[in-house]
Amino acid sequence: MRIGLLTGGGDVPGLNVAIKTVVREATLRGWTVQGLRRGWEALLRLDADDPGTAAWLTTLTPERVRTIDRTGGTILHTSRVNPASLPIADLPPHHAAFATPGAKTIDATPIALKAIEALGIDALIAIGGDGTLRFGARLAKEGVPIVTFAKTMDNDVHGTDVCIGFSTAITRSVDAITALRTTAGSHERVLVVELFGRRSGETALLAGLLADADRTLIAETPVDPARLAELIAGDWRANPSRYAVVVAAEGAKLVGGEEIEHGAPDAYGRRRLGGIGEVLGEEIKSRTGLDTIVQRLAYMMRSGPPDSFDRMLANAYATFAVELIAARQFGKFCAVQGGRYVALPADTPAHGARQVDVASLYDDSEYRPRITGIAGRAAFLS
């Protein structure tokens, strides 16, 4: 059997562990693994008449992947290409015949299907976030034998309790917040740390909880700057070292305000999210007179090797995916629910939005995590 394997969306620690595990499990069964470079883009770039496009493929052998689990990122590289809505400008010239005159985007699914057939792939494994998983579900609907599983630092994929990369993002964030306390304390300032988390504040919630931040701001609850300033001033005064710590998800917004975006839109119309930390820092200083330090952790949260939990999760998801293929259970999404691995329909991630359960995990009047009802909860308090 010939397995195709790709990683899409933003990179996270643990992807290389998953790649290595797929190769190991496939090799034990006498199968081969064809790596597709840069996610779904590989299926659009391949051209049977152009040998140069073979660079979008890489044969994955035990020797090739022997040491990759020691590093972060993904050796297959990644992209955010969505073939179901591809900008015409991104359509490779050899596929120009598929374009509709005057159209700005194209549904390139037929191109992807043609590439899968040409490659002789018997089954496909796709690892990614919401966008990658949605197109994986589209391929499953088209009859492609596919299995998917999730990675994302935000842990915002519907249908699963935990995604690859989430644990390491929290670990990195807690370590950074703890380290930054020394500077905040030395200068008697308010430290504002901005973390990734566009629509879900779960990473910020747990990082703030575990780093014992004074206040934690999540994407699900708008922030009243006057109330926050009052609380932070009290936190600063109550601390013998005269400093306070605020953790904020990048998707947090002020009451009546919008998410803060910056930069020009990409080919899909998306602008980068971020900058709430600077806004909060200015609000706190203007309202309290306290100096602030603003630190956006950004890509530091997804850099470097995975922590132990993400290694275990990536290993398990990858093994599960290969087992499903061996059992010819295609069109499946590998997930964790209630602490157990389950196989769900591939389109599960598209049927909802995963966000923080504010009522049981957060005090929105105090801007603090407040965990209630531990009995029966999953280990990640989801």
C-alpha positions in Angstrom: 0.0 0.0 0.0 1.2 3.5 -0.8 0.3 6.2 1.8 0.3 9.9 1.1 1.2 12.2 4.0 0.9 16.0 4.3 0.9 18.7 7.0 -1.0 22.0 6.5 -1.6 25.3 8.2 0.7 26.7 10.8 3.5 24.5 12.1 3.5 23.2 15.7 5.9 21.1 17.8 5.0 17.4 17.4 4.4 17.3 13.6 7.8 15.6 13.0 6.9 13.0 15.7 3.7 12.3 13.9 5.5 12.0 10.5 8.1 9.6 12.0 5.4 7.4 13.6 3.4 7.1 10.4 6.5 6.0 8.5 7.4 3.5 11.3 3.9 2.0 11.4 3.6 1.9 7.7 7.0 0.2 7.2 6.1 -2.5 9.8 3.1 -3.3 7.5 5.2 -3.4 4.3 3.8 -0.1 3.0 5.5 2.9 1.5 5.0 6.6 2.4 5.0 9.5 0.0 5.4 12.8 1.6 3.6 15.8 0.0 5.5 19.1 0.5 3.7 22.3 1.6 0.4 20.7 2.4 -2.4 20.8 -0.2 -0.2 22.9 -2.5 1.7 19.9 -3.6 -1.4 18.4 -5.3 -1.8 21.6 -7.3 1.8 22.0 -8.3 2.4 18.5 -9.7 2.7 18.2 -13.4 3.2 14.9 -15.1 4.9 16.6 -18.0 7.3 18.5 -15.9 9.9 16.4 -14.0 10.8 19.5 -12.0 7.6 19.4 -10.1 8.8 16.2 -8.5 10.4 18.4 -5.9 7.0 18.7 -4.3 7.3 15.1 -3.3 9.6 13.3 -1.0 9.8 9.6 -0.2 9.7 9.0 3.5 11.8 6.0 4.7 12.8 5.0 8.3 16.3 6.3 7.5 15.0 9.6 6.3 12.9 10.2 9.4 15.2 8.6 12.0 16.1 11.8 13.9 13.3 14.2 12.9 11.4 13.8 16.2 14.1 15.7 18.0 13.1 19.0 16.3 10.0 21.1 16.0 8.3 22.2 12.8 7.6 19.8 9.9 10.1 18.4 7.4 7.3 18.3 4.9 6.9 22.1 5.3 3.5 23.6 5.2 1.2 26.2 3.6 -2.3 27.6 4.2 -3.5 26.8 0.6 -7.1 25.9 0.4 -7.8 24.2 -3.0 -11.6 24.6 -2.5 -11.2 28.4 -2.8 -7.9 29.1 -4.6 -7.1 32.6 -5.8 -6.7 32.6 -9.6 -3.3 34.2 -9.1 -2.1 31.1 -7.3 -3.3 28.7 -10.0 -0.2 27.0 -11.6 0.1 27.8 -15.4 -0.3 24.2 -16.4 -3.7 24.2 -14.9 -4.9 27.4 -16.6 -7.6 25.5 -18.4 -9.5 25.0 -15.2 -9.9 28.7 -14.6 -13.2 30.5 -15.4 -12.8 33.8 -17.2 -13.3 36.7 -14.9 -13.4 34.7 -11.7 -11.2 35.7 -8.7 -11.1 32.2 -7.2 -11.4 28.6 -8.4 -12.5 25.4 -6.8 -9.4 23.4 -7.5 -10.7 20.1 -6.0 -10.7 18.4 -9.4 -7.0 19.2 -9.8 -6.3 17.7 -6.4 -8.3 14.6 -7.2 -6.4 14.2 -10.5 -3.0 14.5 -8.7 -4.0 11.9 -6.1 -4.9 9.4 -8.9 -1.7 10.1 -10.8 0.4 9.5 -7.8 -1.2 6.1 -7.2 -1.9 6.9 -3.6 -4.0 4.2 -1.9 -4.7 6.2 1.2 -4.0 9.8 2.4 -3.2 11.1 5.9 -3.7 14.9 6.4 -2.5 16.7 9.6 -3.6 20.2 10.1 -5.9 22.8 11.6 -9.4 23.8 10.7 -8.7 24.7 7.0 -6.7 21.6 6.3 -9.3 19.4 7.9 -12.2 20.9 6.1 -10.6 20.2 2.7 -9.7 16.7 3.9 -13.5 16.3 4.6 -14.2 17.5 1.1 -11.9 14.9 -0.4 -13.5 12.2 1.8 -16.9 13.3 0.3 -15.4 12.9 -3.1 -14.5 9.3 -2.3 -10.8 9.7 -1.5 -9.6 7.2 1.2 -8.4 9.7 3.8 -7.8 9.9 7.5 -7.1 13.2 9.3 -6.1 14.5 12.7 -5.6 17.9 14.3 -2.8 20.2 15.2 -3.1 23.7 16.5 -1.7 25.8 19.4 -5.2 27.3 20.0 -6.8 23.9 20.6 -9.8 25.3 18.7 -10.7 22.3 16.5 -14.3 21.1 17.1 -14.8 17.5 18.0 -11.6 16.8 19.9 -10.5 17.7 23.4 -6.8 18.3 22.5 -4.7 18.9 19.4 -1.0 18.4 18.7 0.9 21.6 19.7 -1.4 22.8 22.4 0.5 21.4 25.3 3.9 22.7 24.1 2.4 26.2 23.5 1.2 26.3 27.1 4.6 25.1 28.4 6.5 27.7 26.3 4.1 30.4 27.5 4.3 29.6 31.2 8.1 29.5 31.0 8.2 32.8 29.3 5.8 34.5 31.6 7.7 33.2 34.6 11.0 34.5 33.2 9.6 37.9 32.4 8.5 38.4 36.0 12.1 39.3 36.9 12.2 42.3 34.6 8.6 43.4 35.5 9.6 43.2 39.2 12.9 44.9 38.8 11.3 47.9 37.1 8.0 47.8 39.1 5.9 47.7 36.0 2.8 46.0 34.7 3.7 43.1 32.4 1.3 42.4 29.5 2.0 39.2 27.6 0.1 38.6 24.3 -0.3 35.0 23.2 -1.7 33.4 20.1 -5.4 32.6 20.2 -7.7 34.0 17.5 -11.1 32.7 18.2 -10.5 30.6 21.3 -8.7 31.8 24.5 -8.0 28.3 25.8 -4.2 28.6 25.4 -4.2 32.0 27.2 -6.6 30.7 29.9 -4.4 27.8 30.9 -1.1 29.7 30.5 -2.5 32.4 32.7 -3.8 29.9 35.2 -0.5 27.9 35.4 1.7 31.0 35.4 -0.5 32.5 38.1 -1.0 35.7 36.2 -3.0 38.4 38.0 -5.5 38.8 35.1 -6.1 36.7 32.0 -8.0 38.0 29.0 -9.5 35.6 26.5 -11.1 35.9 23.1 -14.6 34.9 24.3 -15.1 37.8 26.8 -14.7 41.5 25.9 -12.6 43.6 28.2 -13.7 46.8 29.9 -10.4 48.8 30.1 -11.5 50.9 33.0 -12.4 47.8 35.1 -9.1 46.1 34.0 -7.1 49.1 35.0 -8.8 49.3 38.4 -8.1 45.6 39.0 -4.5 45.8 37.8 -3.7 48.8 40.0 -4.9 46.9 43.0 -2.8 43.9 42.0 0.3 46.1 41.6 -0.3 47.7 45.1 -0.9 44.3 46.7 2.4 42.8 45.4 5.3 43.5 47.7 7.6 43.6 44.6 5.3 46.2 43.0 4.5 44.6 39.7 1.5 42.8 38.1 1.0 40.4 35.2 -1.7 40.4 32.5 -2.0 37.5 29.9 -4.0 38.2 26.8 -5.1 36.1 23.9 -4.5 37.9 20.6 -8.2 37.6 19.8 -9.2 39.5 23.0 -11.0 42.8 22.3 -12.2 45.8 24.3 -15.9 46.2 25.0 -17.6 47.6 21.9 -14.4 47.1 19.9 -13.2 44.8 17.2 -10.3 42.3 16.9 -7.1 44.1 16.2 -5.6 43.2 12.8 -2.6 44.5 11.0 -0.8 44.3 7.6 -2.2 43.8 4.1 -4.7 41.0 3.5 -3.2 37.8 2.0 -4.5 36.1 -1.1 -7.4 34.7 0.9 -8.4 38.1 2.3 -7.0 37.4 5.8 -5.1 40.0 7.8 -2.8 39.1 10.7 -4.4 39.3 14.1 -2.4 40.8 17.0 -1.7 44.1 18.8 -4.1 43.9 21.7 -1.2 43.8 24.0 0.0 47.2 23.0 -3.5 48.6 23.2 -3.9 47.2 26.7 -0.5 48.5 27.8 -1.5 52.0 26.7 -4.9 51.8 28.4 -3.4 50.6 31.7 -0.7 53.3 31.7 -3.0 56.1 30.8 -5.6 55.1 33.4 -3.2 54.2 36.2 0.0 56.0 35.6 1.9 52.7 35.9 4.6 51.9 33.3 4.1 48.8 31.3 6.1 46.1 29.5 4.4 44.5 26.5 5.7 41.2 25.2 4.1 39.4 22.3 5.3 35.8 22.4 3.9 34.9 18.9 6.0 32.3 17.1 8.1 31.5 20.2 5.1 29.5 21.3 5.4 27.2 18.3 9.2 27.0 18.1 11.5 24.2 19.1 10.9 20.5 20.0 7.6 19.3 21.5 7.1 18.6 25.2 6.4 15.1 26.4 2.6 15.3 26.2 2.7 16.5 22.6 5.2 13.7 21.7 2.8 11.2 23.2 -0.3 12.7 21.5 1.4 12.9 18.1 2.6 9.3 18.4 -0.9 8.1 19.3 -2.7 10.0 16.6 -0.3 8.8 13.9 -0.5 5.2 15.1 -4.3 5.5 15.2 -4.5 6.8 11.7 -2.4 4.0 10.3 -4.5 1.4 12.2 -7.7 2.9 10.7 -6.2 2.7 7.2 -5.2 -1.0 7.9 -8.8 -1.6 8.9 -10.0 0.3 5.7 -11.9 2.7 7.8 -11.6 5.8 5.7 -13.2 9.2 5.9 -12.3 9.4 9.6 -11.1 12.2 11.9 -8.9 11.0 14.8 -9.9 12.7 18.0 -9.8 12.5 21.8 -13.0 12.8 23.7 -13.2 12.3 27.4 -9.6 11.2 27.5 -10.1 8.4 25.0 -9.1 8.1 21.3 -12.1 7.9 19.0 -12.7 7.9 15.2 -15.2 10.4 14.1 -16.5 11.4 10.6 -14.0 13.4 8.7 -16.3 16.4 8.5 -16.7 16.7 12.3 -14.5 19.8 12.7 -16.8 21.7 10.3 -19.9 21.2 12.5 -19.1 23.6 15.3 -16.7 26.0 17.0 -14.6 25.1 19.9 -14.3 27.9 22.5 -13.7 28.3 26.2 -16.6 27.3 28.4 -16.7 30.7 30.2 -19.4 29.7 32.7 -17.3 26.9 34.3 -13.8 27.9 33.5 -13.6 31.7 33.7 -14.7 34.6 36.0 -15.6 37.3 33.4 -16.0 40.0 36.1 -12.6 39.5 37.5 -10.8 38.5 34.3 -9.4 35.4 35.8 -9.5 31.6 35.2 -11.8 30.0 37.8 -12.1 26.3 37.4 -15.3 24.8 38.9 -16.6 21.2 38.8 -13.3 19.3 38.4 -15.0 15.9 38.8 -15.6 14.2 35.5 -13.6 16.8 33.5 -10.9 15.8 30.9 -7.3 16.2 32.0 -6.9 19.5 30.0 -10.0 20.9 31.8 -11.8 21.2 28.4 
